[in-house]
């Protein structure tokens, strides 16, 4: 019975304490995009990032195909 009361009191204390622990609000929005600053959402180019992800995906797929082909070749030799 003491264990149940201890667990319930711990859960109650943590639940009450968590309502006071609020996250920090979002930052102020960036400047006006028409003034020449970065556009809303940032000004990082995404073209090269997409190319890197496609290249890594192709390399991973090629590796999986190679290992599959190698395992099939070993099974045929046995």
N, CA, C and O atoms as a Tripos MOL2 file, in Angstrom:
@<TRIPOS>MOLECULE
protein
  312   311    78     0     0
PROTEIN
NO_CHARGES

@<TRIPOS>ATOM
      1 N           0.8240   -1.1890    0.0000 N.3       1 UNK1
      2 CA          0.0000    0.0000    0.0000 C.3       1 UNK1
      3 C           0.8700    1.2560    0.0000 C.2       1 UNK1
      4 O           0.5480    2.2500   -0.6500 O.2       1 UNK1
      5 N           1.9930    1.1920    0.7510 N.am      2 UNK2
      6 CA          2.8800    2.3480    0.8070 C.3       2 UNK2
      7 C           3.5150    2.6290   -0.5510 C.2       2 UNK2
      8 O           3.7450    3.7830   -0.9100 O.2       2 UNK2
      9 N           3.7960    1.5600   -1.3040 N.am      3 UNK3
     10 CA          4.3940    1.7480   -2.6280 C.3       3 UNK3
     11 C           3.4160    2.4470   -3.5720 C.2       3 UNK3
     12 O           3.8130    3.3090   -4.3570 O.2       3 UNK3
     13 N           2.1550    2.0790   -3.4940 N.am      4 UNK4
     14 CA          1.1390    2.6860   -4.3520 C.3       4 UNK4
     15 C           0.9840    4.1610   -4.0150 C.2       4 UNK4
     16 O           0.9080    4.9970   -4.9150 O.2       4 UNK4
     17 N           0.9370    4.4840   -2.7440 N.am      5 UNK5
     18 CA          0.8000    5.8850   -2.3270 C.3       5 UNK5
     19 C           2.0320    6.6780   -2.7480 C.2       5 UNK5
     20 O           1.9070    7.8250   -3.1790 O.2       5 UNK5
     21 N           3.2150    6.0890   -2.6300 N.am      6 UNK6
     22 CA          4.4420    6.7730   -3.0290 C.3       6 UNK6
     23 C           4.4530    7.0320   -4.5320 C.2       6 UNK6
     24 O           4.8270    8.1190   -4.9710 O.2       6 UNK6
     25 N           4.0450    6.0400   -5.3230 N.am      7 UNK7
     26 CA          4.0120    6.2120   -6.7710 C.3       7 UNK7
     27 C           2.9810    7.2550   -7.1840 C.2       7 UNK7
     28 O           3.2550    8.0930   -8.0430 O.2       7 UNK7
     29 N           1.7940    7.2100   -6.5770 N.am      8 UNK8
     30 CA          0.7620    8.1880   -6.9090 C.3       8 UNK8
     31 C           1.1830    9.6070   -6.5200 C.2       8 UNK8
     32 O           0.9260   10.5580   -7.2580 O.2       8 UNK8
     33 N           1.8250    9.7450   -5.3660 N.am      9 UNK9
     34 CA          2.2560   11.0840   -4.9590 C.3       9 UNK9
     35 C           3.3630   11.5910   -5.8860 C.2       9 UNK9
     36 O           3.3900   12.7790   -6.2080 O.2       9 UNK9
     37 N           4.2670   10.7250   -6.3160 N.am     10 UNK10
     38 CA          5.3170   11.1290   -7.2430 C.3      10 UNK10
     39 C           4.7240   11.5600   -8.5770 C.2      10 UNK10
     40 O           5.1300   12.5760   -9.1400 O.2      10 UNK10
     41 N           3.7710   10.7970   -9.0820 N.am     11 UNK11
     42 CA          3.1170   11.1500  -10.3480 C.3      11 UNK11
     43 C           2.3780   12.4770  -10.2120 C.2      11 UNK11
     44 O           2.4290   13.3100  -11.1170 O.2      11 UNK11
     45 N           1.6980   12.6770   -9.0990 N.am     12 UNK12
     46 CA          0.9750   13.9300   -8.8760 C.3      12 UNK12
     47 C           1.9290   15.1150   -8.8150 C.2      12 UNK12
     48 O           1.6630   16.1520   -9.4220 O.2      12 UNK12
     49 N           3.0260   14.9800   -8.0980 N.am     13 UNK13
     50 CA          3.9940   16.0730   -7.9810 C.3      13 UNK13
     51 C           4.6040   16.3960   -9.3410 C.2      13 UNK13
     52 O           4.7380   17.5670   -9.6940 O.2      13 UNK13
     53 N           4.9740   15.3740  -10.1040 N.am     14 UNK14
     54 CA          5.5580   15.6160  -11.4190 C.3      14 UNK14
     55 C           4.5540   16.2390  -12.3850 C.2      14 UNK14
     56 O           4.9240   17.0780  -13.2060 O.2      14 UNK14
     57 N           3.2990   15.8400  -12.2940 N.am     15 UNK15
     58 CA          2.2720   16.4190  -13.1610 C.3      15 UNK15
     59 C           2.0480   17.8850  -12.8380 C.2      15 UNK15
     60 O           1.9460   18.7140  -13.7430 O.2      15 UNK15
     61 N           1.9720   18.2090  -11.5590 N.am     16 UNK16
     62 CA          1.7650   19.6000  -11.1540 C.3      16 UNK16
     63 C           2.9840   20.4480  -11.5090 C.2      16 UNK16
     64 O           2.8400   21.5870  -11.9540 O.2      16 UNK16
     65 N           4.1810   19.8980  -11.3130 N.am     17 UNK17
     66 CA          5.4050   20.6490  -11.6000 C.3      17 UNK17
     67 C           5.5760   20.8830  -13.0970 C.2      17 UNK17
     68 O           6.1340   21.9020  -13.5030 O.2      17 UNK17
     69 N           5.1040   19.9550  -13.9180 N.am     18 UNK18
     70 CA          5.3070   20.0970  -15.3620 C.3      18 UNK18
     71 C           4.4780   21.2350  -15.9510 C.2      18 UNK18
     72 O           4.8330   21.7700  -17.0010 O.2      18 UNK18
     73 N           3.3900   21.6110  -15.3000 N.am     19 UNK19
     74 CA          2.5930   22.7200  -15.8240 C.3      19 UNK19
     75 C           3.3110   24.0510  -15.6420 C.2      19 UNK19
     76 O           3.0480   24.9990  -16.3810 O.2      19 UNK19
     77 N           4.2050   24.1330  -14.6780 N.am     20 UNK20
     78 CA          4.9480   25.3700  -14.4530 C.3      20 UNK20
     79 C           6.1690   25.4620  -15.3530 C.2      20 UNK20
     80 O           6.7380   26.5430  -15.4990 O.2      20 UNK20
     81 N           6.5800   24.3740  -15.9520 N.am     21 UNK21
     82 CA          7.7710   24.3510  -16.7960 C.3      21 UNK21
     83 C           7.3690   24.5640  -18.2500 C.2      21 UNK21
     84 O           7.2800   23.6110  -19.0240 O.2      21 UNK21
     85 N           7.1310   25.7940  -18.6070 N.am     22 UNK22
     86 CA          6.7090   26.1090  -19.9630 C.3      22 UNK22
     87 C           7.9200   26.4520  -20.8200 C.2      22 UNK22
     88 O           8.9100   26.9940  -20.3290 O.2      22 UNK22
     89 N           7.8310   26.1340  -22.0810 N.am     23 UNK23
     90 CA          8.9340   26.4020  -22.9980 C.3      23 UNK23
     91 C           9.0090   27.8850  -23.3130 C.2      23 UNK23
     92 O           8.0550   28.6380  -23.1150 O.2      23 UNK23
     93 N          10.1680   28.2780  -23.8080 N.am     24 UNK24
     94 CA         10.3750   29.6640  -24.2090 C.3      24 UNK24
     95 C           9.5860   29.9300  -25.4880 C.2      24 UNK24
     96 O           9.4420   29.0440  -26.3300 O.2      24 UNK24
     97 N           9.0820   31.1350  -25.6270 N.am     25 UNK25
     98 CA          8.2970   31.5020  -26.7900 C.3      25 UNK25
     99 C           9.1420   31.5490  -28.0510 C.2      25 UNK25
    100 O          10.3700   31.5460  -27.9710 O.2      25 UNK25
    101 N           8.4950   31.5920  -29.2250 N.am     26 UNK26
    102 CA          9.2470   31.6260  -30.4870 C.3      26 UNK26
    103 C           9.9790   32.9600  -30.6420 C.2      26 UNK26
    104 O           9.5840   33.9600  -30.0440 O.2      26 UNK26
    105 N          11.0380   32.9740  -31.4390 N.am     27 UNK27
    106 CA         11.7720   34.2260  -31.6450 C.3      27 UNK27
    107 C          10.9640   35.2070  -32.4920 C.2      27 UNK27
    108 O           9.9780   34.8310  -33.1260 O.2      27 UNK27
    109 N          11.3860   36.4440  -32.4950 N.am     28 UNK28
    110 CA         10.7270   37.4460  -33.3190 C.3      28 UNK28
    111 C          10.9090   37.0890  -34.7870 C.2      28 UNK28
    112 O          11.9340   36.5190  -35.1610 O.2      28 UNK28
    113 N           9.9190   37.4200  -35.6300 N.am     29 UNK29
    114 CA         10.0500   37.0990  -37.0530 C.3      29 UNK29
    115 C          11.1730   37.9220  -37.6740 C.2      29 UNK29
    116 O          11.5000   39.0000  -37.1780 O.2      29 UNK29
    117 N          11.7710   37.4140  -38.7640 N.am     30 UNK30
    118 CA         12.8470   38.1600  -39.4150 C.3      30 UNK30
    119 C          12.3210   39.4400  -40.0440 C.2      30 UNK30
    120 O          11.1150   39.6810  -40.0800 O.2      30 UNK30
    121 N          13.2300   40.2430  -40.5290 N.am     31 UNK31
    122 CA         12.8630   41.5180  -41.1310 C.3      31 UNK31
    123 C          12.0040   41.3580  -42.3660 C.2      31 UNK31
    124 O          11.7160   40.2430  -42.8010 O.2      31 UNK31
    125 N          11.6080   42.4600  -42.9120 N.am     32 UNK32
    126 CA         10.7640   42.4950  -44.1010 C.3      32 UNK32
    127 C          11.5470   41.9640  -45.3000 C.2      32 UNK32
    128 O          12.6430   42.4510  -45.5730 O.2      32 UNK32
    129 N          11.0050   40.9620  -46.0330 N.am     33 UNK33
    130 CA         11.7390   40.4080  -47.1730 C.3      33 UNK33
    131 C          11.9530   41.4180  -48.2950 C.2      33 UNK33
    132 O          12.8830   41.2700  -49.0880 O.2      33 UNK33
    133 N          11.1220   42.4220  -48.3720 N.am     34 UNK34
    134 CA         11.2560   43.3780  -49.4690 C.3      34 UNK34
    135 C          12.4190   44.3430  -49.2640 C.2      34 UNK34
    136 O          12.7490   45.1000  -50.1770 O.2      34 UNK34
    137 N          13.0450   44.3380  -48.0950 N.am     35 UNK35
    138 CA         14.1670   45.2450  -47.8470 C.3      35 UNK35
    139 C          15.4970   44.6500  -48.2960 C.2      35 UNK35
    140 O          16.5290   45.3100  -48.1740 O.2      35 UNK35
    141 N          15.5020   43.4160  -48.8150 N.am     36 UNK36
    142 CA         16.7420   42.8030  -49.2630 C.3      36 UNK36
    143 C          17.3200   41.8390  -48.2590 C.2      36 UNK36
    144 O          18.3250   41.1850  -48.5400 O.2      36 UNK36
    145 N          16.7090   41.7330  -47.0930 N.am     37 UNK37
    146 CA         17.1650   40.7550  -46.1110 C.3      37 UNK37
    147 C          16.7880   39.3530  -46.5840 C.2      37 UNK37
    148 O          16.1610   39.1850  -47.6300 O.2      37 UNK37
    149 N          17.1760   38.3610  -45.8060 N.am     38 UNK38
    150 CA         16.8160   36.9900  -46.1370 C.3      38 UNK38
    151 C          15.2970   36.8430  -46.1370 C.2      38 UNK38
    152 O          14.6100   37.4860  -45.3430 O.2      38 UNK38
    153 N          14.7720   35.9980  -47.0260 N.am     39 UNK39
    154 CA         13.3230   35.7910  -47.0450 C.3      39 UNK39
    155 C          12.8590   35.0760  -45.7820 C.2      39 UNK39
    156 O          13.6580   34.4970  -45.0470 O.2      39 UNK39
    157 N          11.5690   35.1290  -45.5480 N.am     40 UNK40
    158 CA         10.9950   34.4440  -44.3910 C.3      40 UNK40
    159 C          11.2610   32.9500  -44.5560 C.2      40 UNK40
    160 O          10.9770   32.3710  -45.6040 O.2      40 UNK40
    161 N          11.8000   32.3460  -43.5290 N.am     41 UNK41
    162 CA         12.1480   30.9360  -43.5890 C.3      41 UNK41
    163 C          13.6270   30.7180  -43.8380 C.2      41 UNK41
    164 O          14.0850   29.5760  -43.8100 O.2      41 UNK41
    165 N          14.3850   31.7660  -44.0770 N.am     42 UNK42
    166 CA         15.8200   31.6320  -44.2680 C.3      42 UNK42
    167 C          16.2180   31.7920  -45.7210 C.2      42 UNK42
    168 O          15.3800   31.7550  -46.6220 O.2      42 UNK42
    169 N          17.5040   31.9690  -45.9300 N.am     43 UNK43
    170 CA         17.9900   32.1970  -47.2780 C.3      43 UNK43
    171 C          18.9680   31.1450  -47.7360 C.2      43 UNK43
    172 O          19.7440   31.4050  -48.6560 O.2      43 UNK43
    173 N          18.9700   29.9530  -47.1300 N.am     44 UNK44
    174 CA         19.9100   28.9120  -47.5050 C.3      44 UNK44
    175 C          19.4520   28.2200  -48.7780 C.2      44 UNK44
    176 O          18.2740   27.8880  -48.9090 O.2      44 UNK44
    177 N          20.3650   27.9950  -49.7200 N.am     45 UNK45
    178 CA         19.9910   27.2640  -50.9380 C.3      45 UNK45
    179 C          19.7850   25.7880  -50.6240 C.2      45 UNK45
    180 O          20.5030   25.2240  -49.7980 O.2      45 UNK45
    181 N          18.8150   25.1620  -51.2720 N.am     46 UNK46
    182 CA         18.5470   23.7490  -51.0000 C.3      46 UNK46
    183 C          18.9410   22.8660  -52.1680 C.2      46 UNK46
    184 O          18.8620   21.6430  -52.0580 O.2      46 UNK46
    185 N          19.3610   23.4420  -53.2760 N.am     47 UNK47
    186 CA         19.6950   22.6480  -54.4550 C.3      47 UNK47
    187 C          20.8410   21.6990  -54.2170 C.2      47 UNK47
    188 O          20.7520   20.5260  -54.5780 O.2      47 UNK47
    189 N          21.9200   22.1740  -53.6160 N.am     48 UNK48
    190 CA         23.0770   21.3100  -53.4160 C.3      48 UNK48
    191 C          22.7910   20.2620  -52.3440 C.2      48 UNK48
    192 O          23.3260   19.1550  -52.4050 O.2      48 UNK48
    193 N          21.9640   20.5950  -51.3780 N.am     49 UNK49
    194 CA         21.6100   19.6220  -50.3520 C.3      49 UNK49
    195 C          20.8200   18.4660  -50.9250 C.2      49 UNK49
    196 O          21.0090   17.3160  -50.5290 O.2      49 UNK49
    197 N          19.9440   18.7690  -51.8500 N.am     50 UNK50
    198 CA         19.1590   17.7140  -52.4930 C.3      50 UNK50
    199 C          20.0720   16.8220  -53.3180 C.2      50 UNK50
    200 O          19.8960   15.6030  -53.3280 O.2      50 UNK50
    201 N          21.0450   17.4060  -54.0080 N.am     51 UNK51
    202 CA         21.9760   16.6120  -54.8140 C.3      51 UNK51
    203 C          22.8010   15.6840  -53.9220 C.2      51 UNK51
    204 O          23.0440   14.5320  -54.2830 O.2      51 UNK51
    205 N          23.2250   16.1720  -52.7750 N.am     52 UNK52
    206 CA         23.9980   15.3410  -51.8480 C.3      52 UNK52
    207 C          23.1370   14.1850  -51.3430 C.2      52 UNK52
    208 O          23.5990   13.0450  -51.3010 O.2      52 UNK52
    209 N          21.8890   14.4680  -50.9600 N.am     53 UNK53
    210 CA         21.0080   13.4060  -50.4810 C.3      53 UNK53
    211 C          20.7210   12.3660  -51.5650 C.2      53 UNK53
    212 O          20.6740   11.1700  -51.2770 O.2      53 UNK53
    213 N          20.5280   12.8120  -52.8080 N.am     54 UNK54
    214 CA         20.2980   11.8640  -53.8940 C.3      54 UNK54
    215 C          21.5340   10.9990  -54.1380 C.2      54 UNK54
    216 O          21.4200    9.7970  -54.3800 O.2      54 UNK54
    217 N          22.7070   11.6130  -54.0750 N.am     55 UNK55
    218 CA         23.9410   10.8510  -54.2640 C.3      55 UNK55
    219 C          24.1500    9.8200  -53.1680 C.2      55 UNK55
    220 O          24.5310    8.6820  -53.4430 O.2      55 UNK55
    221 N          23.9030   10.2160  -51.9290 N.am     56 UNK56
    222 CA         24.0420    9.2750  -50.8130 C.3      56 UNK56
    223 C          23.0170    8.1490  -50.9120 C.2      56 UNK56
    224 O          23.3280    6.9940  -50.6190 O.2      56 UNK56
    225 N          21.8020    8.4830  -51.3240 N.am     57 UNK57
    226 CA         20.7780    7.4570  -51.4990 C.3      57 UNK57
    227 C          21.1380    6.4710  -52.5930 C.2      57 UNK57
    228 O          20.9050    5.2700  -52.4540 O.2      57 UNK57
    229 N          21.7120    6.9800  -53.6990 N.am     58 UNK58
    230 CA         22.1330    6.0950  -54.7870 C.3      58 UNK58
    231 C          23.2810    5.1950  -54.3370 C.2      58 UNK58
    232 O          23.3160    4.0140  -54.6850 O.2      58 UNK58
    233 N          24.2230    5.7470  -53.5650 N.am     59 UNK59
    234 CA         25.3410    4.9450  -53.0720 C.3      59 UNK59
    235 C          24.8390    3.8600  -52.1210 C.2      59 UNK59
    236 O          25.2970    2.7190  -52.1840 O.2      59 UNK59
    237 N          23.9090    4.2090  -51.2510 N.am     60 UNK60
    238 CA         23.3580    3.2280  -50.3090 C.3      60 UNK60
    239 C          22.6060    2.1300  -51.0700 C.2      60 UNK60
    240 O          22.7590    0.9470  -50.7670 O.2      60 UNK60
    241 N          21.8010    2.5190  -52.0490 N.am     61 UNK61
    242 CA         21.0690    1.5310  -52.8430 C.3      61 UNK61
    243 C          22.0090    0.6310  -53.6200 C.2      61 UNK61
    244 O          21.7780   -0.5740  -53.7180 O.2      61 UNK61
    245 N          23.0750    1.2090  -54.1770 N.am     62 UNK62
    246 CA         24.0610    0.4110  -54.8970 C.3      62 UNK62
    247 C          24.7470   -0.5840  -53.9900 C.2      62 UNK62
    248 O          24.9980   -1.7220  -54.3880 O.2      62 UNK62
    249 N          25.0500   -0.1690  -52.7810 N.am     63 UNK63
    250 CA         25.6870   -1.0590  -51.8070 C.3      63 UNK63
    251 C          24.7570   -2.2190  -51.4560 C.2      63 UNK63
    252 O          25.1950   -3.3670  -51.3730 O.2      63 UNK63
    253 N          23.4620   -1.9160  -51.2490 N.am     64 UNK64
    254 CA         22.5020   -2.9690  -50.9170 C.3      64 UNK64
    255 C          22.3670   -3.9660  -52.0840 C.2      64 UNK64
    256 O          22.3010   -5.1740  -51.8590 O.2      64 UNK64
    257 N          22.3260   -3.4660  -53.3140 N.am     65 UNK65
    258 CA         22.2120   -4.3370  -54.4750 C.3      65 UNK65
    259 C          23.4630   -5.2000  -54.6110 C.2      65 UNK65
    260 O          23.3710   -6.3910  -54.9080 O.2      65 UNK65
    261 N          24.6340   -4.5950  -54.3930 N.am     66 UNK66
    262 CA         25.8890   -5.3440  -54.4850 C.3      66 UNK66
    263 C          25.9300   -6.4750  -53.4670 C.2      66 UNK66
    264 O          26.2950   -7.6010  -53.8050 O.2      66 UNK66
    265 N          25.5580   -6.1850  -52.2210 N.am     67 UNK67
    266 CA         25.5750   -7.2210  -51.1910 C.3      67 UNK67
    267 C          24.5410   -8.3080  -51.4730 C.2      67 UNK67
    268 O          24.7900   -9.4820  -51.2010 O.2      67 UNK67
    269 N          23.3970   -7.9320  -52.0090 N.am     68 UNK68
    270 CA         22.3890   -8.9300  -52.3760 C.3      68 UNK68
    271 C          22.9160   -9.8190  -53.4980 C.2      68 UNK68
    272 O          22.7790  -11.0420  -53.4520 O.2      68 UNK68
    273 N          23.5190   -9.1910  -54.5070 N.am     69 UNK69
    274 CA         24.0660   -9.9420  -55.6340 C.3      69 UNK69
    275 C          25.1740  -10.8850  -55.1600 C.2      69 UNK69
    276 O          25.2580  -12.0260  -55.6130 O.2      69 UNK69
    277 N          26.0160  -10.4080  -54.2510 N.am     70 UNK70
    278 CA         27.1140  -11.2130  -53.7270 C.3      70 UNK70
    279 C          26.5810  -12.4080  -52.9300 C.2      70 UNK70
    280 O          27.1150  -13.5110  -53.0480 O.2      70 UNK70
    281 N          25.5280  -12.2030  -52.1160 N.am     71 UNK71
    282 CA         24.9660  -13.3100  -51.3440 C.3      71 UNK71
    283 C          24.2940  -14.3350  -52.2550 C.2      71 UNK71
    284 O          24.3490  -15.5340  -51.9820 O.2      71 UNK71
    285 N          23.6620  -13.8760  -53.3300 N.am     72 UNK72
    286 CA         23.0360  -14.8060  -54.2730 C.3      72 UNK72
    287 C          24.0930  -15.6280  -55.0030 C.2      72 UNK72
    288 O          23.8910  -16.8140  -55.2620 O.2      72 UNK72
    289 N          25.2190  -14.9980  -55.3340 N.am     73 UNK73
    290 CA         26.3040  -15.6990  -56.0240 C.3      73 UNK73
    291 C          26.8990  -16.7710  -55.1040 C.2      73 UNK73
    292 O          27.2140  -17.8690  -55.5620 O.2      73 UNK73
    293 N          27.0540  -16.4620  -53.8160 N.am     74 UNK74
    294 CA         27.6020  -17.4320  -52.8720 C.3      74 UNK74
    295 C          26.6370  -18.5990  -52.6750 C.2      74 UNK74
    296 O          27.0790  -19.7340  -52.4930 O.2      74 UNK74
    297 N          25.3250  -18.3440  -52.7080 N.am     75 UNK75
    298 CA         24.3480  -19.4240  -52.5490 C.3      75 UNK75
    299 C          24.3610  -20.3460  -53.7710 C.2      75 UNK75
    300 O          24.1630  -21.5530  -53.6330 O.2      75 UNK75
    301 N          24.5910  -19.7940  -54.9610 N.am     76 UNK76
    302 CA         24.6270  -20.6180  -56.1520 C.3      76 UNK76
    303 C          25.8920  -21.4880  -56.1970 C.2      76 UNK76
    304 O          25.8680  -22.5880  -56.7500 O.2      76 UNK76
    305 N          26.9780  -21.0030  -55.6230 N.am     77 UNK77
    306 CA         28.2230  -21.7610  -55.6100 C.3      77 UNK77
    307 C          28.1460  -22.9350  -54.6390 C.2      77 UNK77
    308 O          28.8650  -23.9180  -54.8140 O.2      77 UNK77
    309 N          27.3080  -22.8580  -53.6370 N.am     78 UNK78
    310 CA         27.2160  -23.9280  -52.6310 C.3      78 UNK78
    311 C          26.3490  -25.0520  -53.0840 C.2      78 UNK78
    312 O          26.1700  -26.0270  -52.3530 O.2      78 UNK78
@<TRIPOS>BOND
     1     1     2 1
     2     2     3 1
     3     3     4 2
     4     3     5 am
     5     5     6 1
     6     6     7 1
     7     7     8 2
     8     7     9 am
     9     9    10 1
    10    10    11 1
    11    11    12 2
    12    11    13 am
    13    13    14 1
    14    14    15 1
    15    15    16 2
    16    15    17 am
    17    17    18 1
    18    18    19 1
    19    19    20 2
    20    19    21 am
    21    21    22 1
    22    22    23 1
    23    23    24 2
    24    23    25 am
    25    25    26 1
    26    26    27 1
    27    27    28 2
    28    27    29 am
    29    29    30 1
    30    30    31 1
    31    31    32 2
    32    31    33 am
    33    33    34 1
    34    34    35 1
    35    35    36 2
    36    35    37 am
    37    37    38 1
    38    38    39 1
    39    39    40 2
    40    39    41 am
    41    41    42 1
    42    42    43 1
    43    43    44 2
    44    43    45 am
    45    45    46 1
    46    46    47 1
    47    47    48 2
    48    47    49 am
    49    49    50 1
    50    50    51 1
    51    51    52 2
    52    51    53 am
    53    53    54 1
    54    54    55 1
    55    55    56 2
    56    55    57 am
    57    57    58 1
    58    58    59 1
    59    59    60 2
    60    59    61 am
    61    61    62 1
    62    62    63 1
    63    63    64 2
    64    63    65 am
    65    65    66 1
    66    66    67 1
    67    67    68 2
    68    67    69 am
    69    69    70 1
    70    70    71 1
    71    71    72 2
    72    71    73 am
    73    73    74 1
    74    74    75 1
    75    75    76 2
    76    75    77 am
    77    77    78 1
    78    78    79 1
    79    79    80 2
    80    79    81 am
    81    81    82 1
    82    82    83 1
    83    83    84 2
    84    83    85 am
    85    85    86 1
    86    86    87 1
    87    87    88 2
    88    87    89 am
    89    89    90 1
    90    90    91 1
    91    91    92 2
    92    91    93 am
    93    93    94 1
    94    94    95 1
    95    95    96 2
    96    95    97 am
    97    97    98 1
    98    98    99 1
    99    99   100 2
   100    99   101 am
   101   101   102 1
   102   102   103 1
   103   103   104 2
   104   103   105 am
   105   105   106 1
   106   106   107 1
   107   107   108 2
   108   107   109 am
   109   109   110 1
   110   110   111 1
   111   111   112 2
   112   111   113 am
   113   113   114 1
   114   114   115 1
   115   115   116 2
   116   115   117 am
   117   117   118 1
   118   118   119 1
   119   119   120 2
   120   119   121 am
   121   121   122 1
   122   122   123 1
   123   123   124 2
   124   123   125 am
   125   125   126 1
   126   126   127 1
   127   127   128 2
   128   127   129 am
   129   129   130 1
   130   130   131 1
   131   131   132 2
   132   131   133 am
   133   133   134 1
   134   134   135 1
   135   135   136 2
   136   135   137 am
   137   137   138 1
   138   138   139 1
   139   139   140 2
   140   139   141 am
   141   141   142 1
   142   142   143 1
   143   143   144 2
   144   143   145 am
   145   145   146 1
   146   146   147 1
   147   147   148 2
   148   147   149 am
   149   149   150 1
   150   150   151 1
   151   151   152 2
   152   151   153 am
   153   153   154 1
   154   154   155 1
   155   155   156 2
   156   155   157 am
   157   157   158 1
   158   158   159 1
   159   159   160 2
   160   159   161 am
   161   161   162 1
   162   162   163 1
   163   163   164 2
   164   163   165 am
   165   165   166 1
   166   166   167 1
   167   167   168 2
   168   167   169 am
   169   169   170 1
   170   170   171 1
   171   171   172 2
   172   171   173 am
   173   173   174 1
   174   174   175 1
   175   175   176 2
   176   175   177 am
   177   177   178 1
   178   178   179 1
   179   179   180 2
   180   179   181 am
   181   181   182 1
   182   182   183 1
   183   183   184 2
   184   183   185 am
   185   185   186 1
   186   186   187 1
   187   187   188 2
   188   187   189 am
   189   189   190 1
   190   190   191 1
   191   191   192 2
   192   191   193 am
   193   193   194 1
   194   194   195 1
   195   195   196 2
   196   195   197 am
   197   197   198 1
   198   198   199 1
   199   199   200 2
   200   199   201 am
   201   201   202 1
   202   202   203 1
   203   203   204 2
   204   203   205 am
   205   205   206 1
   206   206   207 1
   207   207   208 2
   208   207   209 am
   209   209   210 1
   210   210   211 1
   211   211   212 2
   212   211   213 am
   213   213   214 1
   214   214   215 1
   215   215   216 2
   216   215   217 am
   217   217   218 1
   218   218   219 1
   219   219   220 2
   220   219   221 am
   221   221   222 1
   222   222   223 1
   223   223   224 2
   224   223   225 am
   225   225   226 1
   226   226   227 1
   227   227   228 2
   228   227   229 am
   229   229   230 1
   230   230   231 1
   231   231   232 2
   232   231   233 am
   233   233   234 1
   234   234   235 1
   235   235   236 2
   236   235   237 am
   237   237   238 1
   238   238   239 1
   239   239   240 2
   240   239   241 am
   241   241   242 1
   242   242   243 1
   243   243   244 2
   244   243   245 am
   245   245   246 1
   246   246   247 1
   247   247   248 2
   248   247   249 am
   249   249   250 1
   250   250   251 1
   251   251   252 2
   252   251   253 am
   253   253   254 1
   254   254   255 1
   255   255   256 2
   256   255   257 am
   257   257   258 1
   258   258   259 1
   259   259   260 2
   260   259   261 am
   261   261   262 1
   262   262   263 1
   263   263   264 2
   264   263   265 am
   265   265   266 1
   266   266   267 1
   267   267   268 2
   268   267   269 am
   269   269   270 1
   270   270   271 1
   271   271   272 2
   272   271   273 am
   273   273   274 1
   274   274   275 1
   275   275   276 2
   276   275   277 am
   277   277   278 1
   278   278   279 1
   279   279   280 2
   280   279   281 am
   281   281   282 1
   282   282   283 1
   283   283   284 2
   284   283   285 am
   285   285   286 1
   286   286   287 1
   287   287   288 2
   288   287   289 am
   289   289   290 1
   290   290   291 1
   291   291   292 2
   292   291   293 am
   293   293   294 1
   294   294   295 1
   295   295   296 2
   296   295   297 am
   297   297   298 1
   298   298   299 1
   299   299   300 2
   300   299   301 am
   301   301   302 1
   302   302   303 1
   303   303   304 2
   304   303   305 am
   305   305   306 1
   306   306   307 1
   307   307   308 2
   308   307   309 am
   309   309   310 1
   310   310   311 1
   311   311   312 2
@<TRIPOS>SUBSTRUCTURE
     1 UNK1         2 RESIDUE 1 A UNK
     2 UNK2         6 RESIDUE 1 A UNK
     3 UNK3        10 RESIDUE 1 A UNK
     4 UNK4        14 RESIDUE 1 A UNK
     5 UNK5        18 RESIDUE 1 A UNK
     6 UNK6        22 RESIDUE 1 A UNK
     7 UNK7        26 RESIDUE 1 A UNK
     8 UNK8        30 RESIDUE 1 A UNK
     9 UNK9        34 RESIDUE 1 A UNK
    10 UNK10       38 RESIDUE 1 A UNK
    11 UNK11       42 RESIDUE 1 A UNK
    12 UNK12       46 RESIDUE 1 A UNK
    13 UNK13       50 RESIDUE 1 A UNK
    14 UNK14       54 RESIDUE 1 A UNK
    15 UNK15       58 RESIDUE 1 A UNK
    16 UNK16       62 RESIDUE 1 A UNK
    17 UNK17       66 RESIDUE 1 A UNK
    18 UNK18       70 RESIDUE 1 A UNK
    19 UNK19       74 RESIDUE 1 A UNK
    20 UNK20       78 RESIDUE 1 A UNK
    21 UNK21       82 RESIDUE 1 A UNK
    22 UNK22       86 RESIDUE 1 A UNK
    23 UNK23       90 RESIDUE 1 A UNK
    24 UNK24       94 RESIDUE 1 A UNK
    25 UNK25       98 RESIDUE 1 A UNK
    26 UNK26      102 RESIDUE 1 A UNK
    27 UNK27      106 RESIDUE 1 A UNK
    28 UNK28      110 RESIDUE 1 A UNK
    29 UNK29      114 RESIDUE 1 A UNK
    30 UNK30      118 RESIDUE 1 A UNK
    31 UNK31      122 RESIDUE 1 A UNK
    32 UNK32      126 RESIDUE 1 A UNK
    33 UNK33      130 RESIDUE 1 A UNK
    34 UNK34      134 RESIDUE 1 A UNK
    35 UNK35      138 RESIDUE 1 A UNK
    36 UNK36      142 RESIDUE 1 A UNK
    37 UNK37      146 RESIDUE 1 A UNK
    38 UNK38      150 RESIDUE 1 A UNK
    39 UNK39      154 RESIDUE 1 A UNK
    40 UNK40      158 RESIDUE 1 A UNK
    41 UNK41      162 RESIDUE 1 A UNK
    42 UNK42      166 RESIDUE 1 A UNK
    43 UNK43      170 RESIDUE 1 A UNK
    44 UNK44      174 RESIDUE 1 A UNK
    45 UNK45      178 RESIDUE 1 A UNK
    46 UNK46      182 RESIDUE 1 A UNK
    47 UNK47      186 RESIDUE 1 A UNK
    48 UNK48      190 RESIDUE 1 A UNK
    49 UNK49      194 RESIDUE 1 A UNK
    50 UNK50      198 RESIDUE 1 A UNK
    51 UNK51      202 RESIDUE 1 A UNK
    52 UNK52      206 RESIDUE 1 A UNK
    53 UNK53      210 RESIDUE 1 A UNK
    54 UNK54      214 RESIDUE 1 A UNK
    55 UNK55      218 RESIDUE 1 A UNK
    56 UNK56      222 RESIDUE 1 A UNK
    57 UNK57      226 RESIDUE 1 A UNK
    58 UNK58      230 RESIDUE 1 A UNK
    59 UNK59      234 RESIDUE 1 A UNK
    60 UNK60      238 RESIDUE 1 A UNK
    61 UNK61      242 RESIDUE 1 A UNK
    62 UNK62      246 RESIDUE 1 A UNK
    63 UNK63      250 RESIDUE 1 A UNK
    64 UNK64      254 RESIDUE 1 A UNK
    65 UNK65      258 RESIDUE 1 A UNK
    66 UNK66      262 RESIDUE 1 A UNK
    67 UNK67      266 RESIDUE 1 A UNK
    68 UNK68      270 RESIDUE 1 A UNK
    69 UNK69      274 RESIDUE 1 A UNK
    70 UNK70      278 RESIDUE 1 A UNK
    71 UNK71      282 RESIDUE 1 A UNK
    72 UNK72      286 RESIDUE 1 A UNK
    73 UNK73      290 RESIDUE 1 A UNK
    74 UNK74      294 RESIDUE 1 A UNK
    75 UNK75      298 RESIDUE 1 A UNK
    76 UNK76      302 RESIDUE 1 A UNK
    77 UNK77      306 RESIDUE 1 A UNK
    78 UNK78      310 RESIDUE 1 A UNK
